[in-house]
Amino acid sequence: MRGVNRVISFAFLAAAGGLSAPCQAEGPVEYVRVCTAYGAQYYYSPGTTTCINADTGETRSATAGGVVGKTALASKVDDIDRRVQRAFEGASVASALAGPDLVQGEHFGVRVNWGNAGQSNAMGVTGAAVLGEGFMPGGNGRLAGAAGVAFSGKAVGGNAGLQFTW
């Protein structure tokens, strides 16, 4: 009888304390879903259909237009490279926009320019013309206008201005 009481007491304590007997899972639990569609080391991002390569950080996802992907590190490097390239293109465009220097007696000028910054080269054409003279007392004073355009890769720049001298 003592053995039966012990079994009943243990069963009562287990039920009252929330203890339960260990249970066997019906199958293996997959905490991280393996994505075999794109090769080794790809795993599904939780809650999505996007696969991530554990080694490289590259992501791939099947869409109606096909598979799209992006390398995390490469995209950051590419973004920085594009920004640096645009800065060099802008600097080369600016240096290719030098205007012609009109001296006394000249009324029109055209200048073809080359500019370089880093690995970017730009070509530009600028022009200047005297628009009027003799604005100041004694016949002095001159008004000149200038404009130009330059190209480097996908960058295009221009300038325009007026100059009043006496």
Secondary structure, DSSP 8 states (H G I E B T S, - for coil): -HHHHHHHHHHHHHHHHT-------SS---SS-B--TT-TTEEE-TTSS-EEETTT--EEEEETTEEEEE-HHHHHHHHHHHHHHHHHHHHHHHHTT------TT--EEEEEEEEEETTEEEEEEEEEEEEEE--SGGG--EEEEEEEEEEETTEEEEEEEEEEE-
